[in-house]
Amino acid sequence: MQRAKNDFWVGLFVLIGAAALLFLALQSANLLSLSFDKTYAVQAKFDNIGGLKPRAAVKSAGVVVGRVSSITFDDKSFQARVGLAMEEQYKFPKDSSLKILTSGLLGEQYIGIEAGSDDKNLATGDVIKSTQSAVVLENLISQFLYSKAADAPSDGSKK
């Protein structure tokens, strides 16, 4: 009888530990959000979103003010259409601008929002027009190498 009782408690403890590990893994991978704050939906179009993923943070001054809700391809403008779920407590002017930024050198990507100066605030269904696409590291490296190759003398002599 005592052994069965101990087995029950050990099993319960292992189950709680496994649930806690699963919760931490989902939370750290940005796949789980337990926010029950009200949001308003806005859209933005980007030429290149790089490695931006749904559920990525939308930050202003380092504070998370929303999340990426959806990413789709607009086959008329050939741009990526990004849906944002902005927390209702944070209001931004209609002429605010968006940039796709990276946490650290090779970290995950997020959207940075810079407040504009318009009197009217963003509301559900608005489209943010001022966007800056992601900086792709491979493109920067190839531009650097191409400029170095263009600077090199063509006759083999040193400058």
Secondary structure, 3 states (H helix, E strand, C coil): CHHHHHHHHHHHHHHHHHHHHHHHHHHHCCCCCCCCCCEEEEEEEECCCCCCCCCCEEEECCEEEEEEEEEEEECCCCEEEEEEEEECCCCCECCCEEEEEECCCCCCEEEEEECCCCCCECCCCCEECEEECCCCHHHHHHHHHHHHHHHCCCCCCCC
